[in-house]
C-alpha cells in the first residue's frame, strides 16, 4: 500500500520505555511498516518516556509502547508491539488509502 498522494507524509510518534524487549520490537515493526507499507513517506519520532516523561504526560500516554499518528488528521493511536501489521494500519486509519 502506498499513499495516494506522493506529497502525503505520515507523522508518527512512538513512545517506548527503554530500548529492550517489547520497545525494540515495536521500533523494528514500525520501521518495517513505514518502509514497506507507506513507501517511506513517514517521519518517525521515537520517544523514551524515561528520558522525556513530560512528552508522555502531554500526550496522555497510559501504556507502552504506544504509536501515535499526528498527521494527517485525525490523530490516532495504537498500543502494543505493532506486530499485527493489518491491525496497526487499520487502527491508524491508513488501510485503504493507497
Secondary structure as UniProt FT lines:
FT   TURN            6..7
FT   STRAND          10..16
FT   HELIX           22..36
FT   TURN            39..40
FT   STRAND          42..48
FT   TURN            49..51
FT   HELIX           53..58
FT   TURN            59..60
FT   STRAND          66..71
FT   STRAND          76..79
FT   HELIX           85..91
FT   TURN            92..93
FT   TURN            95..96
//
